[in-house]
Amino acid sequence: MATKQTANSTTVGADYGEGSIRVLKGLEPVKQRPGMYTRTDNPLHIIQEVLDNAADEALAGHGKRIKVVLHADGSVTIEDDGRGIPFGMHPEEKAPVVELVFTRLHAGGKFDKGKGGAYSFSGGLHGVGVSVTNALSTRLEVTSYREGQVATLVFSKGDVIEPLTLRPNQAGDRKTGTSVRVWPQASYFESSVIPLNELTHLLRSKAVLMPGVIVTLEQEKNRETQQWQYKGGLRDYLTQNIQADPVIPLFDGEGFADNASDSFAEGEGATWCVAFTEEGQPVRESYVNLIPTSAGGTHDSGLRDGLFTAVKSFIELHALLPKGVKLLPEDVFARASYVLSAKVLDPQFQGQIKERLNSRDAVRLVSSFVRPALELWLNQHVEHGKKLAELVIKAAQSRQKAGQKVEKRKGSGVAVLPGKLTDCESRDLSHNELFLVEGDSAGGSAKMGRDKESQAILPLRGKVLNTWEVERDRLFANNEIHDIAVAIGVDPHGPNDTPDLSGLRYGKICILSDADVDGSHIQVLLLTLFFRHFPKLIEAGNIYVARPPLFRVDAPARGKKPAAKMYALDEGELTAILDKLRKDNVRESSWSISRFKGLGEMSAVQLWDTTLNPDTRRLLPVTLGDLGVLGTEAEFNKLMGKGEAAARRELMELNADDIEVDI
């Protein structure tokens, strides 16, 4: 027996050897792991890669028009009037250059920055972009107009299917430029539909950032055409998009290094426009070499630093700061809307999709131009400067006041963590989770089944108080609400407040109640508490609802499949599980169905498997949705207000037939 086991072990080990190592060639890495190179929720990013090349031509001063066509068959064409992609033979690779650009990773014309290079500034950096587009497309057609000739090349799934052909440039052809038509391969994407609003925003932003360049979008299906050309640049764009009147006139400007600069390359710098408002959601957009950086980065940090330093200098110069008030960058930045466009010679992005700029020098670059420009502007317009100072000082006082409340409670001993809170060991905010659990019994199971490193449990007794009409200063009279507030480390606040969130102790605050009517009621009461008195936690994405199962199905072994426990969230999922068992030819009487009356019935292991384990649980983020604050507040008032009984009755009578209630 021992000999046989040894032989089997040897056979298994021999499977891993020199021949086990596979080398992916050409565009195969992209096809194997598309998520490393692009977004896979939809094909917008692979279209953007082509669009960015067209924008780079305009950025380099060689194009004035960019056109995008959404065809009825799902393909997309991107055209520009730039120099056209070269199609002659590459001196070293002995293949047409245009073919190399679309079939080789890390082949492009944007590596050689500075004087003498084809592109001094560009969003394209790695020579990867359009080759990814090609790899993930069922068909891609390239036409290049250049040097009196028209070159055409056709690919399928990254391979050439129609070799390069040349013909003379006819009178009706464009003089120079590139046209690329792409048919994205649907199997690589969660949805094959390109989000029109995101594409429209992207095209409009290109026009904003390149004054004088005409950007066009055509849709074949509905025969609609949109065109953008911004001569007013960032100022016009920001004016149209901010939601409230600015406190002072918009502050815009630009600054670029010249050839005498010791710190930066010639041409590096930024263009910006900033608006300060008292209300509304701030508009914040930043770009590097025309690439949208949705996650911000070091250029945003430079703008923040420049604004703060200039405003602080003005306040100190005019002795406007009240005694005991200390300014922080967040006090200046909290009410700032901005559009920032940076030019960086060799930008370092985080990842291939370039959502965030990581170049360290970009902080100094942007700040060095913004700070002196704003200082000069404020001192030339002292009245506007004082209005801005008033806004900033008010924000600082609110922040400090909130901080003082927390310190006072700690000093008086009130903020000692609740005794029934079973805390986690980690202090990493992004990793920590607090579960607000219905009932002491379920709380006991949760405590035993949780991950002690990152999951904390706070059991709640009975129904939480309906806080919709409770004044904020009376909240702490209720022990359960007091314990929740102290455990999460954030004071109650309103939608227009700027609460101190630095004391927040958990990145996720999860409501965990029974999967029945009473559990749903507790969910609503807790959601009311957070919406009314902790709205910034909802805005920041900290509030979640855990969804425990209502049923468990114990299924017998099925052929090679072992016996299994399957959980169903509701009747619909239970039906689906039973249908699957029937398809697997499992006898009707061989399985058993258990219904959980409450979380307390679950063992620690079951609660971990179904509700606490990040790999298997269902955790729904709580958001405000599309109703907006006023709409949401009106709905909440109808449901939770004491004087709204008639409106609630009408609502129930109108919608009762649409609701499935588990009693």
N, C-alpha and C positions, 0 to 999 in steps of 0.2 A: 504493500500500500504506500509506504514511504517512497519507494522508487518511482511509482507512478506519479505521485504528487510532484516530485522533483522534475520529472520529465515534462509535466505540464507547465511548471513554472519556467523551465528553460525555454519552452516553445513561446510562451507569452513574452518573455524578455527579448527573444530574437526578433519580434515584430518591430522593435525600435532600433534602427541602425542608420547607416549613412544614407541609405535609400529612402528613409522616412522623411528626410528634409526636402520640402518642396519649395522651389523658387518661382514666385509669381512674376510673370514677364508682361511687358507692355502695359495695357490698361486693365489687366486681370485683377490687380489689387483693388481698384475702384469697384469693380463688379462684385468682388467677394465681400468687401466691407464699405459699402457706399456711405454709411454714417460717419466714417472718418473724414470724408471729403466734402460732404454737403448735407443740407437738411433733407430728411426723408419724409417729412409730413406732407409735402407737396412739391411740385417741380419748380417753384418760383426761383429758388437759389441757383439752379443750373441755367435758367434763363438770365438771371442777374449777372452771371459770370460773363456772358456774351455782351450784355448791356454795359458792364463795367469797362470792357475793352473799347467799346464805342465812345464811352465817356472819357477814357484815357486819351483818345485821339483829340477830342475837343479840349481837354485839359492841357494838352501839349500844343494847342493852337492850330490844329490841322483839320478842324471840322466845325460846322455851324448847324448841322441838322442831325437828329437821331429820330428814327421812326420804328415803332413796334406795331406789328399786325397780329391780332389773334384770329387765326383762321377757323373756319367752320369745322374742319376735321380735327381740331385739337392741337394742331401744330402752331408754332410761333415764329415769326420772322423779325429779325433785328437788323436794321440798315443804318449805315452812317456814311458821311461824305468825307471821311478821313483819307489817309494815304493809301489804303488798301493793303491787305496782308501780302508780303512778298511771296512770289510763287516760283522763283528761280531755284536752281539746284543748290543745296547747302554744300559749301566747300569741303566739309569733313564727313557729313553723314551721307552724301550722294543720294539725296532724296529731295523732292520739292519742299521748300520751307513751310508752305501752308499745310502740307501733309504732316510735317513734324509737329507743328503747333497743335494740331487736333488729335494726334495719336501718341505722342510721347509725354510722359510726366516729366516735369522740370525742363521743358523746352519752351523758351519765350524770348521776347526782345526787351525785357524789363529788368534784367539782372545788372546791367551796366548803367549805374546811376551817375549823374554829374555831367559835365561838359563832354561832348563827343558821343554820348549814349543816345539811343533812339527816343528814350523817355527820361526826362530829368525827374519828374514827379508822376507817380502812377499808383492806382489802387492794386493793379496786378503786380505780384512780387515773386511768386513761386514757380511760374510756368506750369501751373497745374490746372487752373480754372476751366478753360474750354475743352481740355482733354477729358475732364470729368463729365462735362455736358455731353460730349461725343460718346463716352463709354456707356452712359445711362439713357441713350436715345435709340429708338428702333431705326431712325433715319435722320441724317443731318446733311444738309446741302450748303456748301460754301461757294460764294461767288465773289471774286476780288477784281476790282477795276483799277488798273495801274499801268502806267507807262504805255498808254495807247492800246492795251490789250485787256481782254476779259478772260479770266481763268475760272473754271468750274470744277468742283471736286465733290463726290458724294460718298457718304459713309453709312454703314449700318452696324449698330452695336459696337462702334469703335473701329471697325475694319473698313478699308477702302473697297467699295463695290463698283464705283465708276471712276477710273483713273483720271488724272488731271487732263483737261482739254483746254486749248487756247483758241481764241478767235479775235479778230480785230475789233476794236472799240468802235461801234457804229455811231452815227450822228445822234440817235435817240438815247444812247446809253449815258449814264452819268460819267463825269470825267474821271473821278477817283472815288474810292470808298470800298466798303465791304458789306455784303448781305449774307446773313446766316439764317437758314430755316431749320427749326428743330422739332422733331416728333418725340417727346419724352416717352420712355418705356414705363407704362403704368405699374408694372410689377415691382418696381423699385420704390414706389411711393405709397403712403397710406391712402392718399387721395390724389387722383390724376388732375383734379381741378385746380387751376391757378387762382388764388384769391385775388379778385379784381381790385378790392380796396387797397390791399398791400402793394400791388403792382402800380396802381394809380398814384399812391403816395410816393413810391420810389421814383417814378418818372417825373412827377411834379418837383420833387426835391432836387433831381438832376438839373432841371431848368432853373430852379432858385439859385443853385450853387454856381451855375455857369451863365451869368447874365448875357443875353444876346443869342444864346443857343436855343433853337426851336426844337421842342420835343413833342412828338405826335404819337397818339395811340389810336389805332383803328380796330373796330370789332366787326368782323364779317357777318356774324349772325344777325345782329340788330342794325347793322349799317350805321353805327355811331362812330364819330371821330371827335377826339379831344386833342387840344393843342395848348401847350404852355410855353410862354416866353416872359420872363420876368426881367424888366429893365431896372426895377427898384430893388432887386435882390432880396437879401435877408430881411430888411426892414418891412417891405410890403408883405412878405410871407408871414412874419411873426405877428404883424398887426392884424392880419386876417384870421389868425388861429388862436390868439389868447382869448380867454373867456370873460375877462373883466377889464375895465378901463385902468390903464397904468397909473400909478401914483405920481410918477414923474415922466417926462418924455423918454422915448426909447433911447438907449445908449448903444450906438453901433460904431464900428471902426474896423480898421485892419492894420496889420503891421507885418513886414517881411524883412528878413535879413538881407543886407547888401554884401558886396564882395569884400567889404572892409571888416565884416564881423569875425571875431575870433572864436565865438562860441557855436555858431550855426552856419550851415551851408547857405550859399546865396539862393534866395527864393523861398527858404523855409519861413513859416510864420502862420498867421491865422486871420480869418475874417469872422466877425461876430456881431450879434445883435442881442441885447438884453432888455427885458421888460420886468419891472417890479409891480406886482399887483397885491391887493389886500385879500382878494377872494378868488375863487375858481381854482381848478386843477392846473398846476404849472405845466407849460409846454416845454419840453426839453429834447432837443435833437442835436446830435453831434455827428460830424463826418471827418474822415481823414482821406485826403486825396479823392474826394467824392464818394468814398465808401461809407454807407451808414453804419455807425457803431452803436447799435441799440443798447449794448451793455455799458456804454461809456468808456472810461479809461483814463489814461494819464493826461490827455488833452483837456478833458472835463475838469480834472483836478487842478490843472493850470489856470483855467478860467475861474474856478472857485477861489483859488489862492489869490489871484490878481484882484478880484472883486473885493474880497475880505480885507486885504492889505490896504487898498485904496480907500475904502469906506472908513476903516478904522483910523487911518491917517487923517482923513478929513474931520472926523469926530474929535480926535485929540487936538488937532490944530485949532478948532473953534471951541474947545472946552465944553462939549455938549453932553458928555457922559455923566449921568448922575452918580453920586457916591455909592460905592458898594456894588455897582453893576459891572460885570465882566463880559466882554464880547467874545463869541466863538464864531467860527466860519459858518456854522449852521444857521446862525441868526441872520446873516446876510443872504445866504443861499436859499433859505426856506421859501421865500416868496418870489424867487427869481425864475422867470421863463427865459429861455434862450435858444438861439440857433448858432452853432459853432462849426466853422469849416476850417480845419487845419491842413497845412501842406507840410509834409514831412518827407525828407529825401529817402530814408530807408526805414519805413515804419515796421515795428515788430508787433504783430497781432497775436491774440490768443486764439489759436485754432485756424483751420482753413477757411471757415465761414466769416472770420474777421469781425466778430461782434464787439470785441473789446480791444483797445489799444494798450499795449504794455510798454511802449518806448519810454524809458525813464526821462530822457531829455525833454520830452514833450511838456512836462510840468513847467520847467523853466522857460521853454520856448514861448508857450502861450501866456504865462504869467508876466514875462518880461515886456510883452507888448500891451496887455490889457491894463496892468496896474498904472503905469504912467499916464496912459490915455484917459483913464477914468479919474485919476487924481486931478489932472488938468481940467477936465470937463466939470467936475464938481466945484472946483474953486473958481471957475468962470461963471458958474450958475449956482451961486450960493443958496438961493432960496430953494431950488430943487434939491440941492445937497442936504439941506436941513430937513426937508420932508422925508427923504430917504433915511436919514439918520434917525428920525422919529420912529419910522417903521421898524428899523433894525433894533433900536433900544427897547421898543415895546416887546418884540419877540424875545430879547434877552431877559427882560424882566419876567415874562410869563414862564420861560424855561426855569429861571432861578426860583421863582415862587413855587413851582411844582416840585422842584428839588428840595426846597426847604420843608415842604409838607412831609415828604418822605423821611427826611432826617428827623423831624420833630417826632414822628410816630415811632421811629426806631429808638430815639432817646427816651421816650416815655414807656418803652417796652411793649407797646401795642403791636408792633410789626414782627414780633417773634412768630416764626412759622407755625401754622396750626398744628396741634398735637396729632390730629388724625391724618395729616399729610404724610405719606410714605414717599420720601424724596428719592431722587436718583443720585448716582455717584458723580456723574460727569458734570462739568461746568461749561460745556460747549453748547452755546445757545442754539446753533444750527442742528445739533444732534439730539437735544433734549425734548421730551414730550411729556405733557401733563394730561392724564385722563381723569375727567370729572365723571365719576361712576355713580349710577343710581343704586342706592342701598348699601348697607354695611356688608350684607352677605356677598353680593357681587364684588364689592371692594376687597373682601378677603381673598376670593379666587383670583382677582386681578393682581393683588400684591404677590401671591405665590407664583403666578404664571408669567409675570412681566420680565422684561430685560432690566435687571437692577442697575446696569450701567447708565441707561439713557431714559428709562420710563418711570415717571412718578405717578402715584395714585392718590386722588382725593375723593373719598366716598362722601356722598351727599344724602342726608336723611330727608325722606319725604319730598314733597313738591317745593320747589324754589319759589320765592316770592315773585309775583308779577310786578316788575319794576317799571312798567311803561309810564306810570304817572307818579312815581316816587321821586322826590327831590334828591338831588345828588348828595346834599349834606346829611340826608337821613338814611342813606343806603347802609351805613355801617351799623345801624341799629339791628339789622338782621345778621345773625351769626353766620349763616351759610354764605351770604354774599361777602361778608367781611373776610371769611376764610379764603374764598376764591380770589378776591382782590389782593390779599396779602401773599397768597401762594404764587400768583403769576407775577407780582412785583410791579404792577402798573396801577396808577390812580385812575378812578373814574373821570371821564372827560366828555366833551361834546364834539360834534362833527367839525366845528370851526376852531377848536382849541389846538394847541401845539403841545401835547403832553410829553413828558420826559419818559421815553421808552428805554432809557439806558438800564433801568432796573429789571427789564423783562427777563424772566428766568427760563422760559421755555420757547423754543421755536414753533412748536405745534401744541395747541391747546385743544384737546379732543373731547367732545361730548359723547359719553358712552351710556346709553340707556337701553331698556328692554325693547324688543321688536314688537311692541303692542301699542294699544291706544294710550295707556298711561305713560309709556316710554316716549311716545311722540309728543305728549303734552309737556313732559319735562324738557324735551328738546326745544320746544317752542319757547318755554319760559326762559331757558338759558340763552337762546338766540336773541330773545327780547332784551335780556340783560346786556349782552355784548353789543347789539345794534344801538341801544339807547345810551349806554353809559361807557362802552369801550369801543367806539366805532373805528378808531385808528388801528385796532388789532385786526378787524375784518379787512380794512383797506390794505394792510400790510401782508395779508394772507396767512395770519397766525391761527385762525379758528377753523376747526374741522369737525365733522360729524362722523363717528364710527358707526358702521352698519353691521351689527351681529346677525347671525342667521336665525331663522325661525324654525327650521326643520333640520334633522339629521337623518340620512338614509344609510343604513348598514347593509352593504351589498356583499353577497358571497363571492368566492373566487370564480372567475370566468376564464376557463381555458388557461392561458399563460398569465392572465391578470390575477393578482392576489386579491383577497377580500379587502374591501375599502370602506372608509367612512366618507360620505359626501354631504356637503352642507348646502342648504338652499336658503336664500334670502327671503323668499316669499313663495306663494302658491305657484306663480308662473315658473320660477326656477325649479320647484319641486316637480312639476309636470314634465319639464325638459329632462331632468335627471331620470325619471321613470321611463320616459320615451326612449332614452338612450339605452337603459338596461334591457328594455324589451327588444330593441334592435340587436342587442348582443345575445339574444335568445336566453335571457335569464328568466326562470320561472317566476310567475306573479307572486307566489306565496313565499318565495325564498328570501326576500328582502324585508327589512323592518323599517318603519318610519317613526322617529321620535320628534315630538314637538316641544320646544323649549318654552316654558311659561315665562321664564325670566332669566336674566344673566346669572342669578344665584344658583340656578340648576346646573350650570356648566361647571365642570371641573377646571382646575388651573390649566391643565394641558389643553382642554378643548377651547378655553378662552384665548390661550396663546395662539393655537392653530388658526382660529377663525377670525379673531378680532384684534390681537395685539401684534402678531408677527408681521413686520413690514413687507415680507415677501408674499403673504397670502391674504392679508386683511383687505377690507374695503374702507377706504377713508375718503370722505367727500370734502373738498375745500368749500368753505362758505364765502360766497362773493355777493356783491350787491346786484349783479346781473345788469340788464339793460334798462331797468326802470328809472334809474337816477335817484338821487337822494329824496327828492320831493315825492315822487311816485311811490317809492318804497315806504317812506314815512306814513303816507296816507293809508297804504294797505295795512301796515302794522297797527295804526291807530284804529282802523275798522275792526281788526281782529282782537286787539288787546285793551282798547280803551274802555273804561267803566261805563261811559255814557253812550256806547255804540251798540247797545243790544239790538235795536231795530235793524241797523245796517247789517249786523252779523246774521240775524234771522233771515233777512232777504238774501244774503250771500249763500246761506245754507240751502234755502229753498230753491234757488236758481241752479246750484251746482251739486246738490246731494246725489243725483243719479250718476255723476261722474266719479264718485269717490268710492274706493274699496276700503272698508274698515275691518280691521281684525280685532275683535272684542274678546 
